[in-house]
Amino acid sequence: MEPAEGTNNENAAPHDILKLEGNKHFSSGDFVKAIAAYNKAIKADPGNGVLYSNRAAAFIQLGKEHKAIKDAEQAIELKPDWAKGYFRKGAALVGQRKWDEAVVILKKALELEPKSREINNLLKDATRKRISDGNGAEKKREDKGLKLVASNEDMPSSKTSGSSGSVSGKAKAAPSVAAKAPIGFSESVIETFVQDSLKSALIQYSQKGELKSIVYMQPSEQGESLQMVGIEAGFDSPQANEQCCEFLRTYAADKKALAVITMAEKKNIAYPQVWKNKTSQQWRWGPSENGILMQLDAFSVGATAMTTERKLWFIPTGAGGKGQPTEPVELPVDSFQIMPPLLRV
């Protein structure tokens, strides 16, 4: 994911000022606010194809590919010889795993901008997935900072009875905060999954003094092992974050995961630094306060229509990250998400 198209004109028109505002939110990972700014910019200048392209990029990051495709098509209509509109549509189609359509539209983008590395890379990726879809999800992706882990002695066993699972005898007792997580979901299997994942992460932190960025996945079948995916490089850059998100979505779909938890220490997140540019009321900790960001994406099981619910917590660990984890604090997920939605209905 690259920053959206911008402008450096100091005497910018109102729509350009709104575009700059949207780009700022986009770069900081606040895609909801970015879309709000682009909405206003488009209202002020509805014939500007760049604005639709920028908003499409933000929709993609929120997992709203259908809206991104509509915006990309509007950008193409307004600027038919501009590669970016085709690229946005191709990226949204990749997000929907519509490989054939994505390849066609990305080839058109490459015709218009043959030297574009990002278009060429996405086209190669879509072409490869079109050939190997169904076989690549289990493949290790070390080049993108991804490492699949089938099991781990520190991972509590998954149960649906409401208990929080057992921990390997080699593991130290987790801090009591694990039992106090403000989960907020009624489904016991998801509640158990949240507590198990948090316990596992805090055990790792207490034993090693650090937590490597990791994703836990709750499988749909009772008795199956919880899946873990190491994503150490998943927050190194916008591009790494986008690639990581795309892989995790595919892997979660192949595993039919009920829920996904992403965990990362604040100090290890180069992008998106979601705490930046927030007011003291929104982010009440100082810049030196480290902690663990914990994001949950879960299916709402048993609802009339299958939907997803999302939550996010910050677990402070003190200045410099040398202290003990304290109580998780829930944050607005739309403003502080470290990954776009990872589950699709």
Secondary structure, DSSP 8 states (H G I E B T S, - for coil): ---------TT--HHHHHHHHHHHHHHTT-HHHHHHHHHHHHHH-TT-HHHHHHHHHHHHHTT-HHHHHHHHHHHHHH-TT-HHHHHHHHHHHHHTT-HHHHHHHHHHHHHHSTT-HHHHHHHHHHHHHHHHTTTSTTS--GGGT-EEES--TTS----SSS------TTS----GGGGG-------HHHHHHHHHHHHHHHHHHHHHSS---EEEEE-SSTT---EEEE-TTTTSSHHHHHHHHHHHHHHHHHHT-SEEEEEEEGGG--S--TTTT--TTT--S-TTEEEEEEEEEEE-TT-SS--EEEEEEEEEEEETT-S-----EEE-HHHH-SS------
